[in-house]
């Protein structure tokens, strides 16, 4: 079984629903009977990630994330970074520091550092342009990304068939370039969504990541998917870097009915968006475990 739980579902500047980061959990059995998953993967860990995980650890079924009232960061085995905005990487410094200095993950072969997964370009810039400022010196010695994580670059091309990572030798996680921020052209700044595939059943789930409305690329994956989780900007603007809700409403009915919206603004419940529950599968909610694939 593969499940997905949002730590938060808010936009980059949301204050009520935290940043849109998610936890994938792979189970050989069932979450109702297993204390912890066999494998897991964080999809991003932004600035509100530590607070969101602090809350999640006290929820039913997530006790394995709790050790003596604090976050059990060593329980996180893999982290996939979709891109380098702060709402997607801002919590990594805390995770790395606590793993090293509170849990001593660097001291023993039995204490494995978490894998951090992305394109080679994202991983290089993650260290050189972001994490190095706070983690580059560690108690009198210089440090590198590999002192805190097992860097795992996934080679391009990201065509949905060749480049992927796998959980539990069953669930393939394919990285798909998205049209989020442009330097000059589409896809020229590395940003990724995910296509999740169950090798046994052949079923798939599409997780958009941060993206503009891009039906030419995403429609085939959304048609095929049994579930869709999509980035949604509630208010219209002339040149958005996220998919506008008004654009998503133009999608075929059969896609909208299996699509849950996330990365939305704090005013999602102001009364103007009641139609979302009618047209779509609804707004995704934090701390709710969604079943992506069963065990059969």
Secondary structure, DSSP 8 states (H G I E B T S, - for coil): -EEEEES--B-TT-SSS-B--EEEEE-SS-TTT-SS-SEEEEE---TTHHHHHHHHTTSTT-GGGEETTEE-GGG--EEE----SHHHHTTHHHHHHHHHHTT-TTS-TTS---EEEE-HHHHHHIIIIIIHHHHSEETTEE--GGGT-EEEE--S---SSSSEEEETTTEEEEEEE---S-SSSTT-S--EEEEEEETTT--EEEE--S----HHHHHHHHHH-SEEEEE-BSS--TT-SS-BHHHHTTS-HHHHTTEEEESB-TTTTSSS-TTHHHHSSEE--BT-EEEEE---
